[in-house]
Amino acid sequence: MINDKLPKIWYGGDYNPEQWDAEVWAEDDRLFKLAGIDVATINVFSWAMIQPDEETYDFSSLDETMDRLYRNGTYICLATATGAHPAWMARQYPEVTRVDVKGRKRKFGGRHNSNPNSAVYRKFSARLAGKLAERYKDHPALVAWHVSNEYGGYDYSEQSETAFREWLKVRYGTLDALNRAWNTRFWGHTFYDWEEIVVPSELSEEWNGSRTSFQGISLDYRRFMSHSLLECYRLEYDAIREHSKDVPITTNLMGFYPELDYFEWAKYMDVVSWDNYPSLDTPVSFTAMTHDLMRGLKSGQPFMLMEQTPSQQNWQAYNSLKRPGVMRLWSYQAVARGADTVLFFQLRRSVGACEKYHGAVIEHAGHEYTRVFRECAELGRELQLLGGELLDARSAAKVAILFDWENRWALNLSSGPTVALNYVDEVHKYYDALFAQHIEVDMVGALEDLTKYEIVIAPVLYMVKPGFAARAEAFVQAGGTFVTTFFSGIVDENDLVTLGGYPGRLRRLLGVWAEEIDALLPGMSNQIVMERDWKKLSGSYECGILCDLIHTEGAETLARYGSDFYRGMPALTVNRFGGGKAYYIASSPNADFLQGFFGNLCADKNIAPLVKAPQGLEAARRIKNGTPYLFLLNHTDGELAAEIGSAGMTDLLSGREVSGTAAIPAKGVMILKG
């Protein structure tokens, strides 16, 4: 469990008492008890209040809040307050504010505006974290540390440019090695002095967000900025650990946020936490996939749901309300997929500024008679009843999907072959095909141990890092099933093409080579035509975006293209490699194909669906000490039924015994033990 001071699913969220007076605090105490709130995340944006100038620190208000909440039975996730620096710091030390990609120097304002390579910012942020840890390390309310807030955003200042050069010296050692890695003889970019290297901004190599003249330079800058921000986190982490030895430390991640390599970050987090903000129309399977990714960052360790809204969020184009029952439903979806906390942003709704229309447990009405409060209080009651039953329960998935941030950066920076290719969307297509069939999936990184799985899927593995091909070959040799797709095996870790024919380092494993890649225009499509019926696959299926023109060299052709000048060329192949099989899908197929394809593969590996149930009903499972907990979540507006087998199971939320068929009401949840 995260902290044995509170051996249950934590319930609460972000609380900003500094925005209110003592009369409101007393009402907060009363309402927290009514709602079952037992954890508050505080001090997220209090730096200016704690440190009014360079030398002064005033912890009196924070002392009072810590003590008051503890007296009221509320534990504390204590933030370091470094998510937004004070105005005095920006005025006295202008270097702490960022320079944007267009070369414009920022002034004080907003947040995410601190230059991660400013020595001044690093000094003051680490100092504050250390002072907080020294003061509160033994406070009985403290259950977790929350470093900064939602790290993100790149900087293009002179400080970052200098730090980038030093980072490159460590990475490459010599300019000769760097010039080879970046292919700088192209367009006469050869560097003869480290000082000649500048950041890849819109003043140099980049334009339109992700377009770049030199992929190698821009790719390394993304690695460097992720590393720079991580260094800031680690400085605060170390400052806390100097005083607080055992309390877990985290920072809140943001799902598929594009700018940071979360697999690298997770190595330095005691527990992963993240902020979940789907829109009203976000596919349920996409949210499920994101939860699974957060669980996968630390090889299946349970995570913290650090933020979600009780109702609406302020920053979307259309700030829709969560319909009745949806807050509870989505909270249990997080728990089903590995969350050991259910925390909100925010506990009391702000009176002013940009988050005053972001939902809260306590709305502007200020009392317990709102729909949102009633729903929150009911969920709080249920989580009290569940106690520690589900804590530290794990996944038992036998199917893994590989996700890699550096591969994503490289794809986004690619100068071709199509702007229609979106890595996250392609990964989601594969996840959704399994989700729709109620088959468990782990989302894993490129360094994950593949031997835990029967099937490993690597959609659009454009970049193949050193050692991965050998690990994939060993996995298949030992009997595993490996699946990859079009536009895979193209480049190495420096975004240099692997010569000799695509898919490069994966060619031996897959038994195919590709000579051309066709990019289809919007509205164009081709067909994947099966050579013969294969259980759940028969006939023809639409495909598009890209079509690899491949030749077999040992692989068997299972399907061919149905049109265009490459009609009859292989579109789906399988290569028997040792005791296993490696499949290559040469285009981007439709959902019907993927569901049939993975239905076949899972059946071959005796991987059964968790339940037999219609679309709209989500199934997930966690296992603890050999006991399975089956979650059934109905995302529709009508009752749905799931066939769960003849063995009797107990619904933890109602106490009823269930067997055979389970009927789940609209927006309803069952957690079946047994």
C-alpha positions as CSV (number, residue, x, y, z in Angstrom):
1,M,0.0,0.0,0.0
2,I,1.1,3.6,-0.5
3,N,1.3,4.4,3.2
4,D,0.0,2.1,6.0
5,K,-1.2,5.1,8.1
6,L,-4.3,5.0,5.9
7,P,-4.9,1.3,4.8
8,K,-7.8,2.0,2.4
9,I,-8.4,3.6,-1.0
10,W,-7.6,7.2,-0.3
11,Y,-10.5,9.6,-0.9
12,G,-10.2,13.4,-1.2
13,G,-8.3,15.8,-3.4
14,D,-6.7,19.2,-3.9
15,Y,-7.6,21.7,-1.2
16,N,-6.6,25.4,-1.3
17,P,-7.5,26.9,2.2
18,E,-5.2,29.9,1.5
19,Q,-8.0,31.1,-0.8
20,W,-10.5,31.3,2.1
21,D,-10.9,32.5,5.7
22,A,-11.4,30.7,9.0
23,E,-15.2,30.7,8.8
24,V,-15.0,28.7,5.5
25,W,-12.4,26.4,7.0
26,A,-14.8,25.4,9.7
27,E,-17.5,24.6,7.2
28,D,-14.9,22.6,5.1
29,D,-14.2,20.5,8.1
30,R,-17.8,19.6,8.5
31,L,-18.4,18.9,4.8
32,F,-15.3,16.8,4.5
33,K,-16.6,14.5,7.2
34,L,-20.0,14.3,5.5
35,A,-18.4,13.4,2.2
36,G,-16.0,10.8,3.6
37,I,-12.9,12.8,2.7
38,D,-9.8,11.4,4.3
39,V,-6.9,12.9,2.2
40,A,-6.3,16.4,1.2
41,T,-3.5,17.5,-1.2
42,I,-2.4,21.0,0.0
43,N,0.3,23.6,-0.7
44,V,0.3,23.0,-4.4
45,F,0.6,26.7,-5.3
46,S,1.5,28.4,-2.0
47,W,5.2,29.4,-2.8
48,A,4.4,33.1,-2.8
49,M,2.6,32.9,0.5
50,I,5.3,30.8,2.2
51,Q,8.2,32.8,0.9
52,P,7.4,36.5,0.4
53,D,11.0,37.4,-0.3
54,E,14.4,35.8,-0.9
55,E,15.2,35.3,2.8
56,T,11.9,35.0,4.6
57,Y,9.9,31.8,5.1
58,D,6.6,31.8,6.9
59,F,5.0,28.4,7.6
60,S,2.4,29.6,10.2
61,S,-0.6,29.3,7.9
62,L,0.6,25.9,6.7
63,D,1.2,24.7,10.3
64,E,-2.4,25.7,11.1
65,T,-3.8,23.9,8.1
66,M,-1.8,20.7,8.8
67,D,-2.9,20.6,12.4
68,R,-6.6,21.5,11.7
69,L,-7.0,18.8,9.0
70,Y,-5.4,16.2,11.2
71,R,-7.7,17.0,14.1
72,N,-10.6,16.6,11.6
73,G,-9.4,13.1,10.6
74,T,-7.9,14.2,7.2
75,Y,-4.5,13.1,6.2
76,I,-2.2,15.2,4.0
77,C,-0.5,14.7,0.6
78,L,1.9,17.6,1.0
79,A,3.0,19.4,-2.2
80,T,6.2,21.4,-2.4
81,A,4.5,24.5,-3.9
82,T,7.0,24.8,-6.7
83,G,4.6,24.6,-9.6
84,A,4.6,28.4,-9.9
85,H,7.4,30.7,-8.7
86,P,6.7,34.0,-6.9
87,A,6.6,37.3,-8.7
88,W,9.5,38.7,-6.7
89,M,11.7,35.9,-8.0
90,A,10.9,36.8,-11.6
91,R,11.5,40.5,-11.0
92,Q,14.8,40.0,-9.2
93,Y,16.1,37.1,-11.4
94,P,14.6,37.4,-14.9
95,E,16.4,34.2,-15.9
96,V,13.8,32.1,-14.0
97,T,11.2,32.7,-16.7
98,R,11.2,30.8,-20.0
99,V,11.9,31.7,-23.6
100,D,9.3,30.1,-25.9
101,V,9.9,28.3,-29.2
102,K,9.5,31.5,-31.1
103,G,12.4,33.1,-29.1
104,R,10.1,35.4,-27.0
105,K,11.1,36.0,-23.4
106,R,8.3,35.3,-21.0
107,K,7.3,37.7,-18.1
108,F,5.9,36.6,-14.8
109,G,2.5,35.0,-15.1
110,G,0.5,31.8,-15.5
111,R,2.3,28.6,-14.4
112,H,4.7,26.2,-16.1
113,N,6.8,29.3,-16.6
114,S,9.9,28.4,-14.7
115,N,13.1,27.8,-16.7
116,P,14.2,24.3,-15.7
117,N,17.8,25.1,-16.4
118,S,17.9,28.3,-14.3
119,A,20.4,27.8,-11.5
120,V,18.3,30.3,-9.5
121,Y,15.0,28.4,-9.9
122,R,16.7,25.1,-9.0
123,K,18.3,26.6,-5.9
124,F,15.2,28.1,-4.5
125,S,12.9,25.1,-5.4
126,A,15.1,22.5,-3.8
127,R,15.7,24.8,-0.8
128,L,11.9,25.1,-0.2
129,A,11.3,21.3,-0.6
130,G,14.1,20.7,1.9
131,K,12.6,23.2,4.4
132,L,9.2,21.6,4.1
133,A,10.6,18.2,4.7
134,E,12.6,19.2,7.7
135,R,9.6,20.9,9.2
136,Y,6.9,18.3,8.5
137,K,8.7,15.0,8.3
138,D,7.2,13.8,11.5
139,H,3.8,15.3,11.3
140,P,1.2,12.6,12.0
141,A,-1.0,13.8,9.1
142,L,1.7,13.3,6.4
143,V,1.1,10.3,4.1
144,A,2.7,11.4,0.8
145,W,4.9,14.1,-0.8
146,H,3.7,15.8,-4.0
147,V,6.6,17.5,-5.9
148,S,5.7,20.6,-7.9
149,N,2.7,20.0,-10.2
150,E,2.1,18.7,-13.8
151,Y,5.6,19.2,-15.1
152,G,5.7,20.2,-18.7
153,G,6.7,22.8,-21.3
154,Y,10.0,23.4,-23.0
155,D,12.4,26.3,-22.7
156,Y,14.7,27.8,-25.4
157,S,16.7,30.3,-23.3
158,E,20.5,30.8,-23.3
159,Q,20.7,28.8,-20.0
160,S,19.0,25.9,-21.7
161,E,21.2,26.2,-24.8
162,T,24.3,26.1,-22.7
163,A,23.0,23.1,-20.7
164,F,22.0,21.3,-24.0
165,R,25.6,21.5,-25.2
166,E,26.8,20.0,-21.9
167,W,24.2,17.2,-22.2
168,L,25.4,16.5,-25.7
169,K,29.0,16.3,-24.6
170,V,28.0,13.6,-22.1
171,R,25.8,11.7,-24.7
172,Y,28.2,11.8,-27.6
173,G,31.6,12.5,-26.2
174,T,33.0,14.0,-29.4
175,L,31.8,16.3,-32.1
176,D,32.6,13.6,-34.7
177,A,30.2,11.2,-33.0
178,L,27.6,13.9,-32.8
179,N,28.0,14.8,-36.4
180,R,27.6,11.2,-37.5
181,A,24.5,10.7,-35.3
182,W,22.8,13.9,-36.6
183,N,23.9,13.3,-40.2
184,T,25.1,16.9,-40.3
185,R,26.7,16.7,-43.7
186,F,23.2,17.2,-45.0
187,W,22.6,20.9,-45.8
188,G,26.1,21.7,-44.6
189,H,25.4,21.5,-40.9
190,T,28.8,20.1,-39.8
191,F,29.8,21.4,-36.3
192,Y,33.4,22.2,-35.5
193,D,32.8,23.7,-32.1
194,W,30.3,22.9,-29.4
195,E,29.4,26.6,-29.2
196,E,28.1,26.4,-32.8
197,I,25.2,24.3,-31.6
198,V,21.9,26.2,-31.0
199,V,18.6,25.1,-29.7
200,P,16.2,23.8,-32.4
201,S,13.5,26.6,-32.1
202,E,11.6,28.5,-34.7
203,L,14.6,30.7,-35.0
204,S,16.7,27.8,-36.3
205,E,15.4,24.3,-37.3
206,E,11.7,24.0,-36.3
207,W,8.3,25.4,-37.4
208,N,4.6,24.6,-37.0
209,G,5.0,22.8,-33.7
210,S,6.7,19.6,-34.8
211,R,8.1,20.2,-38.2
212,T,11.9,20.3,-38.3
213,S,14.7,20.3,-40.8
214,F,16.9,18.0,-38.7
215,Q,15.1,15.2,-36.9
216,G,18.3,14.2,-34.9
217,I,18.7,17.6,-33.4
218,S,15.1,18.0,-32.5
219,L,14.7,14.5,-31.2
220,D,17.7,15.0,-28.9
221,Y,16.3,18.4,-27.7
222,R,13.1,16.6,-26.6
223,R,15.2,14.0,-24.7
224,F,17.2,16.9,-23.1
225,M,14.1,18.9,-22.0
226,S,12.5,15.8,-20.5
227,H,15.8,15.2,-18.7
228,S,16.1,18.8,-17.6
229,L,12.6,18.8,-16.0
230,L,13.3,15.4,-14.4
231,E,16.5,16.9,-12.9
232,C,14.3,19.6,-11.3
233,Y,12.0,16.9,-9.8
234,R,15.0,14.9,-8.6
235,L,16.6,17.9,-6.9
236,E,13.4,18.3,-4.8
237,Y,13.1,14.6,-4.3
238,D,16.6,14.4,-2.9
239,A,16.0,17.5,-0.7
240,I,12.9,15.8,0.8
241,R,14.7,12.5,1.3
242,E,17.4,14.1,3.3
243,H,14.9,14.6,6.1
244,S,11.9,12.5,5.3
245,K,13.2,8.9,4.8
246,D,10.1,6.8,4.3
247,V,7.1,8.8,3.2
248,P,6.4,8.1,-0.6
249,I,7.2,10.9,-3.1
250,T,5.4,11.4,-6.4
251,T,4.5,14.1,-8.9
252,N,1.3,14.1,-11.0
253,L,1.7,13.0,-14.6
254,M,-0.8,13.6,-17.4
255,G,-1.4,10.4,-19.2
256,F,-0.2,10.5,-22.8
257,Y,1.3,14.0,-22.3
258,P,3.6,14.3,-25.3
259,E,6.6,16.2,-24.0
260,L,8.0,14.0,-21.2
261,D,9.3,10.4,-21.3
262,Y,7.2,9.0,-18.4
263,F,8.9,5.6,-18.4
264,E,12.1,7.4,-17.6
265,W,10.4,9.6,-15.0
266,A,8.8,6.6,-13.3
267,K,12.2,5.2,-12.3
268,Y,12.4,8.1,-9.8
269,M,8.9,8.1,-8.5
270,D,8.0,6.0,-5.4
271,V,4.5,5.7,-6.7
272,V,3.1,6.9,-10.1
273,S,0.2,9.5,-9.9
274,W,-1.7,11.1,-12.7
275,D,-4.5,13.5,-13.5
276,N,-7.5,12.0,-15.5
277,Y,-9.6,14.5,-17.5
278,P,-11.5,12.8,-20.3
279,S,-14.1,14.7,-22.2
280,L,-17.7,13.8,-22.4
281,D,-17.0,12.1,-25.8
282,T,-13.6,10.5,-25.1
283,P,-13.8,6.8,-25.9
284,V,-14.1,4.7,-22.8
285,S,-11.3,2.5,-24.1
286,F,-9.0,5.4,-24.5
287,T,-9.4,6.3,-20.8
288,A,-8.9,2.7,-19.9
289,M,-5.7,2.5,-22.0
290,T,-4.3,5.6,-20.2
291,H,-5.0,4.0,-16.8
292,D,-3.2,0.9,-18.0
293,L,-0.3,3.0,-19.2
294,M,0.1,4.7,-15.8
295,R,0.0,1.2,-14.2
296,G,2.6,0.0,-16.7
297,L,5.1,2.8,-15.9
298,K,6.3,0.8,-12.9
299,S,5.7,-2.7,-14.2
300,G,2.2,-3.1,-12.8
301,Q,2.5,-1.3,-9.5
302,P,-0.7,0.4,-8.4
303,F,-0.9,4.1,-9.0
304,M,-2.6,7.2,-7.5
305,L,-5.5,8.9,-9.3
306,M,-4.3,12.3,-8.1
307,E,-6.9,14.5,-9.9
308,Q,-10.2,14.1,-11.7
309,T,-13.1,16.5,-11.7
310,P,-16.3,15.7,-9.7
311,S,-18.3,17.3,-12.5
312,Q,-16.9,19.7,-15.1
313,Q,-13.5,21.0,-16.0
314,N,-12.8,24.6,-16.9
315,W,-10.3,24.3,-19.7
316,Q,-12.1,22.3,-22.4
317,A,-13.9,24.0,-25.3
318,Y,-17.2,22.7,-24.0
319,N,-17.2,22.2,-20.2
320,S,-19.9,19.5,-20.0
321,L,-21.2,18.2,-16.7
322,K,-20.6,14.6,-15.8
323,R,-24.0,13.0,-16.0
324,P,-25.5,11.4,-12.9
325,G,-23.5,8.3,-12.0
326,V,-20.6,9.0,-14.3
327,M,-18.2,10.4,-11.6
328,R,-18.7,7.2,-9.6
329,L,-18.4,5.0,-12.7
330,W,-15.2,6.7,-13.9
331,S,-13.7,6.6,-10.3
332,Y,-14.2,2.8,-10.2
333,Q,-12.8,2.5,-13.7
334,A,-9.5,3.9,-12.3
335,V,-9.6,1.5,-9.3
336,A,-10.4,-1.4,-11.7
337,R,-7.2,-0.6,-13.6
338,G,-4.9,-0.1,-10.7
339,A,-5.7,3.0,-8.8
340,D,-5.4,2.8,-5.0
341,T,-6.7,6.4,-4.6
342,V,-9.6,8.4,-5.8
343,L,-8.7,12.1,-5.5
344,F,-10.3,15.2,-7.1
345,F,-9.3,18.6,-8.2
346,Q,-10.8,20.3,-6.3
347,L,-12.4,20.0,-2.9
348,R,-13.8,23.5,-2.8
349,R,-14.5,25.5,-6.0
350,S,-12.4,28.7,-6.4
351,V,-14.1,32.1,-6.3
352,G,-12.0,33.7,-9.0
353,A,-9.4,33.3,-11.8
354,C,-9.4,30.6,-14.5
355,E,-10.5,27.6,-12.3
356,K,-13.6,29.1,-10.8
357,Y,-15.7,27.1,-13.2
358,H,-13.9,23.8,-12.6
359,G,-16.0,21.4,-10.7
360,A,-15.5,20.7,-7.0
361,V,-16.9,18.5,-4.2
362,I,-18.1,21.7,-2.5
363,E,-19.7,23.9,-5.2
364,H,-20.2,27.7,-5.1
365,A,-23.5,27.0,-3.4
366,G,-21.4,26.1,-0.4
367,H,-23.5,23.3,1.1
368,E,-24.2,19.6,1.0
369,Y,-27.5,19.8,-1.0
370,T,-26.1,19.7,-4.5
371,R,-26.2,16.7,-6.8
372,V,-22.4,16.6,-7.0
373,F,-21.9,16.6,-3.2
374,R,-24.5,13.8,-2.7
375,E,-22.8,11.6,-5.3
376,C,-19.3,12.3,-3.8
377,A,-20.6,11.5,-0.3
378,E,-22.1,8.2,-1.5
379,L,-18.8,7.2,-3.2
380,G,-17.0,8.1,0.0
381,R,-19.3,5.8,2.0
382,E,-18.6,2.9,-0.4
383,L,-14.9,3.4,-0.3
384,Q,-15.1,3.3,3.5
385,L,-16.9,0.0,3.3
386,L,-14.3,-1.4,0.8
387,G,-11.5,-0.5,3.2
388,G,-8.2,-2.1,2.2
389,E,-9.8,-5.1,0.3
390,L,-8.4,-4.0,-3.0
391,L,-5.1,-2.3,-2.0
392,D,-2.1,-3.5,-4.0
393,A,-4.1,-5.9,-6.2
394,R,-2.3,-6.4,-9.6
395,S,-3.0,-7.2,-13.2
396,A,-2.6,-10.7,-14.6
397,A,-2.6,-9.7,-18.3
398,K,-1.0,-12.0,-20.8
399,V,-1.1,-9.5,-23.7
400,A,1.1,-6.4,-23.8
401,I,1.1,-3.4,-26.0
402,L,4.4,-1.5,-26.3
403,F,4.4,2.3,-26.1
404,D,7.5,4.4,-26.4
405,W,7.8,8.2,-26.0
406,E,11.0,8.5,-28.0
407,N,9.4,6.5,-30.9
408,R,6.5,9.0,-30.6
409,W,8.8,12.0,-30.8
410,A,10.6,10.6,-33.8
411,L,7.3,9.8,-35.6
412,N,6.0,13.3,-34.9
413,L,9.2,14.9,-36.2
414,S,9.4,12.8,-39.3
415,S,9.3,14.6,-42.6
416,G,7.0,12.0,-44.1
417,P,5.4,9.9,-45.3
418,T,2.0,11.3,-44.1
419,V,0.6,13.8,-41.7
420,A,-2.3,11.5,-41.1
421,L,-0.2,9.1,-39.0
422,N,-0.8,9.6,-35.3
423,Y,1.1,7.2,-33.0
424,V,-1.2,7.4,-30.0
425,D,-4.3,6.9,-32.3
426,E,-2.7,3.8,-33.9
427,V,-1.8,2.3,-30.5
428,H,-5.4,3.0,-29.4
429,K,-6.8,1.1,-32.4
430,Y,-4.9,-2.0,-31.3
431,Y,-5.9,-1.5,-27.6
432,D,-9.5,-0.9,-28.5
433,A,-9.7,-4.2,-30.5
434,L,-8.8,-6.1,-27.3
435,F,-10.8,-3.9,-25.0
436,A,-13.9,-4.6,-27.1
437,Q,-13.4,-8.4,-26.5
438,H,-12.8,-8.0,-22.7
439,I,-9.2,-9.2,-23.0
440,E,-6.8,-7.8,-20.4
441,V,-3.8,-5.7,-21.6
442,D,-0.7,-4.3,-20.1
443,M,0.8,-1.1,-21.6
444,V,4.6,-1.5,-21.4
445,G,7.8,0.3,-22.3
446,A,10.6,-0.8,-24.6
447,L,12.6,-2.1,-21.7
448,E,9.9,-4.2,-20.1
449,D,10.5,-7.9,-19.5
450,L,8.6,-9.5,-22.5
451,T,8.8,-13.0,-21.1
452,K,5.8,-12.3,-18.8
453,Y,3.5,-12.3,-21.8
454,E,2.1,-14.6,-24.4
455,I,1.5,-11.9,-27.0
456,V,3.4,-8.6,-27.4
457,I,2.1,-5.9,-29.8
458,A,4.3,-3.1,-31.1
459,P,2.3,-0.8,-33.3
460,V,4.2,1.4,-35.7
461,L,7.6,0.7,-34.1
462,Y,9.4,3.2,-36.3
463,M,12.4,3.5,-34.0
464,V,14.1,0.2,-33.0
465,K,16.5,0.9,-30.1
466,P,19.7,-1.1,-29.5
467,G,19.0,-4.5,-28.1
468,F,15.2,-4.6,-28.7
469,A,15.3,-6.7,-31.9
470,A,17.4,-9.4,-30.0
471,R,15.0,-9.3,-27.1
472,A,12.0,-9.7,-29.5
473,E,13.7,-12.6,-31.3
474,A,14.4,-14.3,-27.9
475,F,10.7,-13.8,-26.9
476,V,9.4,-15.4,-30.1
477,Q,12.1,-18.1,-30.2
478,A,10.8,-19.2,-26.7
479,G,7.2,-19.5,-28.0
480,G,5.8,-15.9,-27.8
481,T,3.7,-14.2,-30.4
482,F,5.0,-10.8,-31.6
483,V,2.9,-8.4,-33.7
484,T,4.1,-5.2,-35.4
485,T,2.9,-3.1,-38.2
486,F,3.6,-0.9,-41.2
487,F,6.3,1.8,-40.9
488,S,8.2,-0.3,-38.3
489,G,12.0,-0.9,-38.1
490,I,12.8,2.2,-40.1
491,V,15.3,4.0,-38.0
492,D,17.7,3.6,-35.1
493,E,17.8,5.6,-31.9
494,N,19.3,8.6,-33.7
495,D,16.6,8.6,-36.3
496,L,19.0,7.4,-39.0
497,V,17.5,4.9,-41.5
498,T,18.7,1.3,-41.1
499,L,19.9,0.5,-44.5
500,G,19.4,-2.7,-46.4
501,G,15.6,-2.7,-46.5
502,Y,12.8,-2.1,-44.1
503,P,11.9,-3.3,-41.4
504,G,15.6,-3.0,-40.6
505,R,16.6,-4.8,-37.4
506,L,13.3,-6.6,-37.3
507,R,13.7,-8.1,-40.8
508,R,15.1,-11.5,-39.7
509,L,12.3,-11.9,-37.1
510,L,9.5,-10.9,-39.4
511,G,10.7,-12.7,-42.6
512,V,9.8,-9.8,-44.9
513,W,11.3,-6.8,-46.5
514,A,9.7,-3.6,-47.8
515,E,10.9,-1.6,-50.8
516,E,8.3,1.2,-50.8
517,I,5.7,2.8,-48.6
518,D,2.5,4.3,-50.2
519,A,0.8,7.2,-48.4
520,L,-2.9,7.3,-49.1
521,L,-4.7,10.6,-49.4
522,P,-7.7,11.4,-47.2
523,G,-10.7,9.3,-48.4
524,M,-8.5,6.8,-50.1
525,S,-8.3,3.2,-49.0
526,N,-7.1,-0.3,-50.0
527,Q,-8.2,-3.7,-48.9
528,I,-6.7,-6.5,-46.9
529,V,-8.0,-9.7,-48.6
530,M,-7.6,-12.9,-46.8
531,E,-6.0,-15.8,-48.7
532,R,-8.4,-18.2,-47.0
533,D,-10.7,-18.1,-44.1
534,W,-8.9,-18.1,-40.7
535,K,-11.4,-18.6,-38.0
536,K,-12.7,-15.1,-37.2
537,L,-11.2,-13.6,-40.3
538,S,-12.6,-14.0,-43.8
539,G,-13.1,-12.0,-47.0
540,S,-11.9,-8.4,-47.3
541,Y,-11.2,-5.5,-44.9
542,E,-10.6,-1.8,-45.4
543,C,-7.2,-0.4,-44.7
544,G,-5.5,3.0,-45.2
545,I,-3.1,5.7,-44.1
546,L,0.0,3.8,-45.2
547,C,0.6,0.7,-47.2
548,D,4.0,-1.1,-47.1
549,L,4.9,-2.8,-50.3
550,I,6.5,-5.9,-48.9
551,H,8.1,-9.2,-50.1
552,T,8.3,-12.3,-48.1
553,E,11.6,-14.0,-47.3
554,G,10.5,-16.9,-45.2
555,A,7.2,-15.5,-43.9
556,E,3.8,-17.0,-45.0
557,T,1.3,-14.6,-46.7
558,L,-2.0,-14.7,-44.9
559,A,-3.6,-11.7,-46.8
560,R,-2.9,-9.6,-49.9
561,Y,-3.8,-6.1,-51.0
562,G,-7.0,-5.9,-53.0
563,S,-6.4,-2.9,-55.3
564,D,-3.9,-0.4,-56.9
565,F,-0.8,-1.3,-58.7
566,Y,0.4,-3.4,-55.7
567,R,-2.7,-5.5,-55.7
568,G,-1.8,-9.1,-54.8
569,M,1.3,-8.1,-52.8
570,P,1.3,-9.3,-49.1
571,A,-0.6,-7.3,-46.6
572,L,-0.5,-9.7,-43.7
573,T,2.3,-12.2,-43.0
574,V,3.4,-14.6,-40.3
575,N,6.9,-15.9,-39.8
576,R,7.5,-19.0,-37.7
577,F,10.6,-18.3,-35.7
578,G,11.7,-20.9,-33.2
579,G,8.8,-21.9,-31.1
580,G,6.7,-18.8,-31.8
581,K,5.3,-16.6,-34.5
582,A,5.9,-13.0,-35.7
583,Y,3.1,-11.2,-37.6
584,Y,3.4,-8.1,-39.8
585,I,0.4,-6.0,-40.6
586,A,1.5,-3.9,-43.6
587,S,-1.3,-1.2,-43.5
588,S,-3.6,0.4,-41.0
589,P,-6.7,-1.9,-40.9
590,N,-10.2,-1.3,-39.7
591,A,-11.6,-2.4,-36.4
592,D,-13.4,-5.5,-37.7
593,F,-10.1,-6.8,-39.0
594,L,-8.3,-6.1,-35.7
595,Q,-11.0,-7.7,-33.6
596,G,-11.0,-10.8,-35.7
597,F,-7.2,-10.9,-35.8
598,F,-6.7,-10.7,-32.1
599,G,-9.6,-12.9,-31.4
600,N,-7.7,-15.6,-33.4
601,L,-4.3,-14.9,-31.7
602,C,-5.8,-15.0,-28.2
603,A,-7.7,-18.2,-28.9
604,D,-4.5,-19.8,-30.2
605,K,-2.8,-18.9,-26.9
606,N,-5.8,-19.9,-24.7
607,I,-6.3,-16.3,-23.5
608,A,-10.0,-16.1,-22.7
609,P,-12.1,-12.9,-22.4
610,L,-12.9,-12.0,-18.8
611,V,-16.6,-12.2,-19.6
612,K,-19.0,-12.6,-22.4
613,A,-20.8,-9.2,-22.6
614,P,-22.0,-6.6,-25.1
615,Q,-20.2,-3.4,-26.2
616,G,-20.6,-0.7,-23.6
617,L,-19.8,-3.0,-20.7
618,E,-16.2,-2.8,-19.5
619,A,-14.5,-5.7,-17.8
620,A,-11.3,-5.5,-15.8
621,R,-9.6,-7.7,-13.2
622,R,-7.2,-7.2,-10.3
623,I,-5.7,-10.1,-8.3
624,K,-4.6,-10.0,-4.7
625,N,-3.1,-13.0,-2.9
626,G,-4.5,-15.3,-5.5
627,T,-8.1,-13.9,-5.2
628,P,-9.5,-12.3,-8.3
629,Y,-11.7,-9.2,-8.3
630,L,-13.7,-8.8,-11.5
631,F,-14.9,-5.2,-12.2
632,L,-18.0,-4.8,-14.4
633,L,-18.7,-1.2,-15.5
634,N,-21.8,-0.3,-17.6
635,H,-21.0,2.9,-19.6
636,T,-24.4,2.9,-21.3
637,D,-27.8,4.4,-20.4
638,G,-29.5,1.0,-20.2
639,E,-29.1,-2.3,-18.3
640,L,-26.5,-4.7,-19.6
641,A,-25.8,-8.3,-18.7
642,A,-22.5,-10.2,-18.5
643,E,-22.0,-14.0,-18.5
644,I,-19.6,-14.6,-15.6
645,G,-19.7,-18.4,-15.3
646,S,-21.3,-20.7,-12.8
647,A,-19.0,-20.1,-9.8
648,G,-20.6,-17.9,-7.2
649,M,-19.1,-14.5,-6.6
650,T,-19.8,-11.8,-4.1
651,D,-20.5,-8.2,-5.2
652,L,-18.4,-6.1,-2.8
653,L,-20.6,-3.0,-3.2
654,S,-24.0,-4.7,-2.6
655,G,-23.0,-7.8,-0.7
656,R,-25.1,-10.0,-3.0
657,E,-24.1,-13.4,-4.4
658,V,-23.9,-13.5,-8.2
659,S,-23.5,-16.4,-10.6
660,G,-24.3,-17.2,-14.2
661,T,-25.4,-13.8,-15.5
662,A,-24.8,-10.5,-13.8
663,A,-27.2,-7.6,-14.7
664,I,-25.5,-4.2,-14.3
665,P,-27.8,-1.2,-14.4
666,A,-27.1,1.9,-16.5
667,K,-23.9,3.6,-15.3
668,G,-23.7,0.9,-12.7
669,V,-20.7,-0.9,-11.2
670,M,-20.1,-4.4,-9.8
671,I,-16.9,-5.6,-8.1
672,L,-17.1,-9.4,-7.9
673,K,-14.9,-11.3,-5.6
674,G,-14.2,-15.0,-5.9
